[in-house]
Amino acid sequence: MLLPALADLRAGNGDWVVFIRSAATTIAFATLILLATNGANCRFSARLGFLLTVCLWITGCVLGAMPLYFSHLPLSLAAAIFEGVSGITTTGATVLTGLDRLPRGILLWRSLLCWIGGIGFIALALLLLPSLRVGGIQLFNMESSDRAEKVLPRVNQIANGIIIAYLGLTLLCMLSYFAVGMTMFDAVNHAMTTIATAGFSTHDASLGYFSKTPSVLVIATIFMLLASLPFILYVKLVLPERSRRLADPQVVVFLSIVLVASFALAIWLRFHFGFSFHRAFLDAIFHFVSVITTTGYAAEDYLLWGPFAIGLFFIASFIGGCAGSTSGGIKINRLIILWRFTRVAMMRLLSPNTVVKVRYGGTDISGDLAQTVLLFMSLYMASLVIGAVLLSFTGLDFVSAFTGALTALSNVGPGFGDRIGPDGNFSTVGDAALWILSGLMFAGRLEIVTVIILFTPAFWRK
């Protein structure tokens, strides 16, 4: 909070006082927690892990919304919480308009929220969720009982490696943006939101503001792809003895989907809208990558590209990136596991006595992991339907309600339709809908199961 305070103070904007007060409040809150837990000897359990995770992220969302709510911006509490949740969950949906005229402190704070949320989710997905049997990232075997299977011998070494990779990608992205003509302020902000696959921009037109510089779209596409790959792979890259374990089926499947879908979309644009193939492929791969990685950048309104394009983007909103990355969605590894279990089930219908092992990257998939994936898929679809119904009760049309619930749950950002599509935002949505969307973004970022389990009576029983 002190960084945007300095930015506002330098620009002569009075909101620097708000950031200072918010920082003081956060420090006081953290100090009270430190004093209250000093010397405590608490045994970690799955129940504590679920509760701690949810409480930690709720606290982050509320503290993140504090400077926005008390700033000069005319935001209701629901709108400020929505913006804070959208940032910390790296969703990228916004209720703010006139971004080109907003104070630099507010713009920097939004980007910082995304960047902090991105590294926070990677740490959550790789270090905590496996111990809670949530997320499916157990396939990396980092917390298995066999220490020889660990990427690094200690959890803090894994965390340090991930942080170095995250900082390195952010720095490279920032320098690349700056090298092709962005101002340093724009480069810093867009680098943070690109690596976090969040999509917040400093301009209302998003990356369309830089439409005269196609290299900006190329850089954004490359770094969105890099950020949507498992960050543990970057740690493995510096370990030669682990190079044989670099191959991950979800990476191959993910990149194949991106290339095939982008090529098909480019052909569609070439023959239906007369684009040159070079321009068609750049527009197609940039926007498809933006959606499938749940970043949410836009250079133009891709919903005007016709039904084929809309169908592709709709499917991509479900898919998401790889597990262990900053992207949201269902995740590629879950879809692979679901497909392989479906195929085995079909084989057993034909030959009931056949014994077939389901494997993923050379590892046998346990029944527990399969149940976790099926549980997530069931809760995902149920949350989507319930969220869409609740949003429709607030007065939203069907397209806005359904796609708003979908893009919030998958942490994509913009939805479909005139109101919340890539050419609009959520400023025209009522407070009731903003609360619902905030809940969906929060649940989607924490892999749904982590949140839903707190509402079961069994969780609170001894």
C-alpha positions in Angstrom: 0.0 0.0 0.0 3.0 2.3 0.5 4.0 2.0 -3.1 0.7 3.5 -4.5 0.8 6.1 -1.7 4.2 7.3 -3.0 2.8 7.3 -6.6 -0.1 9.5 -5.5 2.1 11.7 -3.3 4.4 12.4 -6.2 1.5 13.2 -8.5 -0.1 15.5 -5.9 -3.2 13.3 -5.5 -4.9 13.4 -2.1 -5.6 9.6 -2.0 -2.1 9.0 -0.7 -3.5 9.6 2.8 -6.0 6.8 2.2 -3.2 4.4 1.3 -1.2 5.4 4.4 -4.2 4.9 6.7 -5.0 1.5 5.0 -1.4 0.5 5.5 -1.5 1.5 9.2 -4.7 -0.5 9.6 -3.2 -3.6 8.0 -0.1 -3.3 10.1 -2.2 -3.0 13.3 -4.4 -6.0 12.3 -1.3 -8.1 11.5 0.3 -7.1 14.8 -2.8 -8.2 16.8 -2.7 -11.5 15.1 1.0 -11.9 15.8 0.5 -11.1 19.5 -2.6 -13.4 19.7 -0.7 -16.4 18.2 2.7 -15.8 19.8 3.9 -19.0 21.4 0.9 -21.0 20.2 1.5 -24.7 19.4 -1.2 -25.7 17.0 -1.3 -29.1 15.3 -2.0 -28.8 11.6 -4.9 -30.7 10.3 -7.0 -30.7 7.1 -9.8 -28.9 9.0 -7.5 -26.2 10.1 -6.0 -26.0 6.6 -9.4 -25.4 4.9 -10.4 -22.8 7.5 -7.1 -21.0 7.4 -7.0 -20.8 3.6 -10.5 -19.3 3.4 -9.9 -16.8 6.2 -6.6 -15.7 4.8 -8.1 -15.0 1.4 -11.1 -13.3 2.8 -8.8 -11.0 4.8 -6.8 -10.3 1.7 -9.9 -9.4 -0.3 -11.2 -7.0 2.4 -7.9 -5.3 3.0 -7.4 -5.1 -0.8 -10.7 -3.3 -1.2 -10.1 -0.9 1.7 -8.1 1.8 -0.3 -10.6 1.6 -3.1 -13.6 2.1 -0.9 -12.2 5.1 1.1 -10.6 6.8 -2.0 -12.3 9.6 -3.9 -13.9 7.0 -6.3 -17.7 6.8 -6.0 -17.7 3.1 -5.2 -20.3 1.4 -3.1 -19.1 -1.3 -0.6 -20.2 -4.0 -3.0 -18.3 -2.4 -5.9 -15.1 -1.9 -3.8 -15.2 -5.5 -2.6 -15.9 -6.7 -6.1 -12.9 -4.8 -7.4 -10.7 -6.1 -4.6 -11.9 -9.7 -5.0 -11.4 -9.5 -8.8 -7.8 -8.3 -8.3 -6.7 -10.7 -5.6 -8.3 -13.7 -7.4 -6.7 -12.5 -10.7 -10.0 -12.4 -12.4 -9.7 -9.0 -14.0 -13.3 -8.0 -14.1 -13.8 -4.3 -13.2 -16.5 -1.8 -12.3 -14.2 1.2 -13.0 -14.5 3.4 -16.0 -12.3 6.2 -17.2 -9.1 4.2 -16.4 -7.0 6.6 -18.6 -7.9 9.4 -16.2 -7.6 7.6 -12.9 -4.8 8.5 -10.4 -1.7 6.4 -10.7 -1.9 5.2 -7.2 -5.3 3.4 -7.8 -4.1 1.9 -11.1 -0.9 0.6 -9.4 -2.8 -0.8 -6.5 -5.1 -2.8 -8.8 -2.1 -4.3 -10.6 -0.3 -5.0 -7.3 -3.4 -6.9 -6.0 -3.4 -9.1 -9.1 0.3 -9.7 -8.8 0.1 -10.6 -5.1 -2.9 -12.8 -5.8 -1.1 -14.6 -8.6 1.9 -15.7 -6.5 -0.4 -16.4 -3.6 -2.4 -18.8 -5.6 0.7 -20.6 -7.0 1.9 -21.1 -3.4 -1.5 -22.3 -2.4 -1.9 -24.7 -5.3 1.6 -26.2 -5.0 2.3 -26.2 -1.2 -1.1 -26.3 0.6 -3.9 -27.7 -1.5 -2.1 -31.1 -2.1 -2.0 -31.7 1.6 -5.8 -31.0 1.7 -6.2 -33.4 -1.3 -7.6 -30.5 -3.4 -6.5 -29.3 -6.8 -5.1 -32.5 -8.3 -1.5 -31.1 -8.2 -0.6 -34.2 -6.2 0.6 -35.6 -9.5 3.8 -33.6 -9.1 4.6 -35.8 -6.1 6.1 -32.9 -4.1 4.6 -34.0 -0.9 4.7 -37.8 -1.3 6.2 -40.0 1.4 9.0 -41.0 -0.9 11.5 -38.1 -0.6 13.3 -39.2 -3.8 10.2 -38.1 -5.7 10.4 -34.6 -4.4 11.6 -31.9 -6.8 13.5 -30.3 -3.9 14.0 -31.7 -0.4 12.4 -28.9 1.5 9.1 -27.0 1.0 10.8 -23.6 1.6 13.2 -24.4 -1.3 10.3 -25.1 -3.6 8.7 -21.8 -2.5 11.9 -19.9 -3.0 12.3 -21.4 -6.5 8.7 -20.4 -7.4 9.2 -16.9 -6.2 12.4 -16.5 -8.2 10.6 -17.8 -11.3 7.6 -15.5 -10.7 9.9 -12.4 -10.2 12.0 -13.3 -13.2 9.1 -13.7 -15.6 7.6 -10.4 -14.3 10.9 -8.5 -14.9 11.4 -10.0 -18.4 7.8 -9.1 -19.3 8.2 -5.6 -18.0 11.4 -5.0 -19.9 9.9 -6.5 -23.1 6.9 -4.2 -22.9 9.1 -1.2 -22.3 11.4 -2.1 -25.2 8.5 -2.0 -27.7 7.3 1.4 -26.7 5.2 1.2 -23.5 5.9 3.8 -20.9 7.6 2.5 -17.8 4.4 2.9 -15.7 2.3 1.0 -18.3 5.0 -1.7 -18.7 5.2 -2.3 -14.9 1.4 -2.5 -14.5 0.8 -4.7 -17.5 3.7 -7.0 -16.6 2.2 -7.6 -13.2 -1.3 -8.4 -14.6 0.1 -10.4 -17.5 2.1 -12.8 -15.4 -0.8 -13.0 -12.9 -3.1 -13.8 -15.9 -5.4 -11.2 -14.5 -6.0 -8.7 -17.3 -6.3 -5.4 -15.4 -5.1 -2.6 -17.6 -4.3 1.1 -17.2 -6.6 2.0 -20.2 -10.3 1.5 -20.9 -9.3 0.0 -24.3 -7.1 -2.6 -22.6 -4.3 -3.6 -25.0 -6.4 -2.1 -27.8 -4.8 1.1 -26.7 -1.5 -0.2 -28.2 -3.1 -1.4 -31.4 -0.6 0.5 -33.5 2.1 -1.6 -31.9 1.4 -5.3 -32.8 4.6 -6.4 -31.0 2.8 -5.6 -27.7 0.2 -8.3 -28.5 3.0 -10.7 -29.4 4.8 -10.1 -26.1 1.5 -10.4 -24.2 0.7 -13.7 -25.9 4.1 -15.2 -25.1 4.0 -14.3 -21.4 0.4 -15.2 -20.9 1.3 -18.7 -22.2 4.4 -18.9 -19.9 2.3 -17.8 -16.9 -0.3 -20.5 -17.6 2.2 -23.3 -17.5 3.0 -25.1 -14.2 5.5 -22.9 -12.3 7.2 -26.0 -10.9 8.5 -26.7 -14.4 10.6 -23.5 -14.1 12.1 -24.8 -10.9 12.9 -28.1 -12.6 14.7 -26.4 -15.4 17.6 -25.5 -13.2 17.9 -29.1 -12.0 19.7 -31.1 -14.7 19.1 -34.4 -12.9 15.4 -33.8 -13.1 15.3 -32.9 -16.8 13.8 -36.3 -17.6 10.8 -35.3 -15.5 10.1 -32.1 -17.4 7.5 -33.7 -19.7 4.0 -33.1 -18.4 1.0 -34.3 -20.4 -1.1 -31.2 -19.6 1.5 -28.9 -21.1 1.5 -30.8 -24.4 -2.3 -30.9 -24.5 -2.6 -27.2 -23.5 -0.2 -26.0 -26.2 -1.9 -28.2 -28.8 -5.3 -26.8 -28.0 -4.0 -23.2 -28.3 -2.3 -23.8 -31.7 -5.1 -25.8 -33.3 -7.9 -23.4 -32.1 -5.9 -20.3 -33.0 -5.2 -21.6 -36.5 -8.8 -22.6 -37.1 -9.9 -19.1 -35.8 -7.4 -17.4 -38.1 -8.7 -19.3 -41.1 -12.3 -18.2 -40.1 -11.2 -14.6 -39.9 -9.3 -14.8 -43.2 -12.2 -16.1 -45.2 -15.1 -14.4 -43.5 -13.7 -10.9 -42.7 -10.9 -10.6 -45.3 -8.1 -10.2 -42.8 -4.6 -11.0 -44.1 -3.5 -14.3 -42.6 -0.7 -12.6 -40.6 -3.1 -10.2 -38.9 -5.8 -12.9 -38.5 -3.4 -15.3 -36.8 -2.1 -12.6 -34.4 -5.6 -11.5 -33.5 -6.8 -15.1 -33.1 -3.9 -16.4 -31.0 -3.8 -13.3 -28.8 -7.5 -13.3 -27.9 -7.8 -17.1 -27.6 -4.8 -17.3 -25.3 -6.2 -14.3 -23.3 -9.4 -16.3 -22.7 -8.1 -19.8 -22.2 -5.4 -18.5 -19.8 -8.2 -16.6 -18.0 -6.3 -13.3 -18.4 -9.1 -11.3 -20.0 -7.1 -8.8 -22.1 -8.8 -7.6 -25.3 -7.6 -5.6 -28.3 -11.1 -5.4 -29.9 -14.5 -6.8 -29.4 -14.0 -10.4 -30.5 -17.7 -11.2 -30.0 -18.2 -9.5 -33.4 -16.3 -12.2 -35.1 -19.3 -14.5 -35.6 -20.8 -17.6 -34.1 -17.7 -19.9 -34.6 -15.5 -17.5 -32.7 -18.0 -17.1 -29.9 -18.3 -20.8 -29.6 -14.5 -21.2 -29.3 -14.2 -18.5 -26.7 -17.1 -20.0 -24.8 -15.4 -23.4 -24.6 -12.1 -21.8 -23.7 -13.7 -20.1 -20.7 -14.3 -23.5 -19.2 -11.0 -25.0 -20.0 -8.4 -22.7 -18.4 -4.7 -23.3 -18.2 -2.4 -25.8 -16.4 -2.6 -26.8 -12.8 0.1 -25.0 -10.7 -0.1 -21.9 -12.8 -1.8 -18.5 -12.2 -4.6 -19.3 -14.6 -8.1 -20.3 -13.5 -10.8 -22.5 -15.1 -11.3 -26.2 -14.8 -7.6 -26.9 -15.7 -6.1 -29.1 -18.3 -4.9 -31.9 -15.9 -8.5 -32.5 -14.6 -9.8 -32.8 -18.2 -7.1 -35.3 -19.1 -7.8 -37.4 -16.0 -11.6 -37.2 -16.6 -11.1 -38.3 -20.3 -8.8 -41.2 -19.3 -11.2 -42.5 -16.7 -14.1 -42.2 -19.2 -12.2 -44.1 -21.8 -11.3 -46.9 -19.3 -15.0 -47.0 -18.2 -16.1 -47.5 -21.8 -13.5 -50.3 -22.3 -14.8 -52.1 -19.2 -18.3 -52.0 -20.5 -17.1 -53.9 -23.5 -14.8 -56.2 -21.5 -15.8 -56.3 -17.8 -12.8 -58.5 -16.8 -10.2 -56.2 -18.4 -7.7 -54.7 -15.9 -6.5 -51.3 -17.1 -4.5 -48.9 -15.1 -5.1 -45.2 -15.6 -1.8 -43.3 -15.8 -0.8 -39.7 -16.0 2.7 -38.8 -16.9 4.1 -42.2 -15.8 2.2 -42.1 -12.5 -0.8 -44.3 -11.6 -3.9 -42.3 -10.9 -5.4 -43.3 -7.6 -9.1 -43.7 -7.0 -9.0 -40.9 -4.4 -7.6 -38.5 -7.0 -10.3 -39.5 -9.5 -12.9 -38.9 -6.9 -11.5 -35.5 -6.2 -11.6 -34.5 -9.8 -15.2 -35.8 -10.1 -16.2 -33.9 -7.0 -14.7 -30.7 -8.4 -16.4 -31.1 -11.7 -19.8 -31.7 -10.0 -19.4 -28.7 -7.7 -18.2 -26.5 -10.6 -21.2 -27.2 -12.7 -23.6 -26.9 -9.7 -22.0 -23.5 -8.7 -22.3 -22.3 -12.3 -26.0 -23.2 -12.6 -26.9 -21.8 -9.1 -24.8 -18.6 -9.8 -26.5 -18.0 -13.1 -30.0 -18.5 -11.6 -29.2 -16.1 -8.7 -27.8 -13.5 -11.2 -30.9 -13.7 -13.3 -33.0 -12.9 -10.2 -31.1 -9.6 -10.0 -32.4 -8.6 -13.4 -29.6 -9.6 -15.7 -30.5 -11.1 -19.0 -29.8 -14.8 -19.6 -26.6 -14.3 -21.6 -25.1 -11.9 -19.1 -26.2 -14.0 -16.1 -24.9 -17.3 -17.4 -21.6 -16.0 -18.9 -21.1 -13.7 -16.0 -21.3 -16.7 -13.6 -19.0 -18.7 -15.9 -16.3 -16.1 -16.3 -16.4 -15.3 -12.6 -16.1 -18.9 -11.5 -13.3 -19.5 -14.0 -11.7 -16.2 -13.2 -11.7 -15.1 -16.8 -12.9 -11.5 -16.4 -15.1 -10.2 -19.2 -18.2 -12.1 -20.0 -20.4 -12.2 -23.1 -23.0 -9.7 -24.3 -23.2 -6.0 -24.6 -23.1 -5.2 -20.9 -20.2 -7.3 -19.6 -18.5 -8.4 -22.8 -14.9 -7.4 -23.8 -16.2 -4.0 -24.9 -18.0 -3.3 -21.6 -17.5 -3.9 -17.9 -19.5 -4.6 -14.7 -20.2 -0.9 -13.8 -23.9 -1.3 -14.9 -24.5 -4.4 -12.7 -26.3 -3.8 -9.5 -24.9 -4.3 -6.0 -26.7 -7.6 -5.5 -25.2 -9.1 -8.6 -21.7 -7.8 -7.6 -21.9 -9.6 -4.3 -22.9 -12.9 -6.1 -20.1 -12.4 -8.6 -17.6 -11.7 -5.8 -18.6 -15.0 -4.2 -18.2 -16.9 -7.4 -14.8 -15.4 -8.1 -13.7 -16.2 -4.6 -14.9 -19.8 -4.8 -13.4 -20.4 -8.2 -10.0 -19.2 -7.2 -9.9 -21.5 -4.2 -10.9 -24.5 -6.3 -14.5 -24.5 -5.0 -14.1 -27.5 -2.7 -12.1 -25.5 -0.3 -15.0 -23.0 0.2 -18.0 -25.4 -0.1 -16.7 -27.8 2.5 -17.0 -25.0 5.2 -20.8 -25.1 4.6 -21.1 -28.8 5.4 -22.3 -29.6 9.0 -19.6 -32.4 9.2 -16.9 -29.8 9.0 -18.0 -28.2 12.3 -18.5 -31.4 14.2 -15.8 -32.6 16.5 
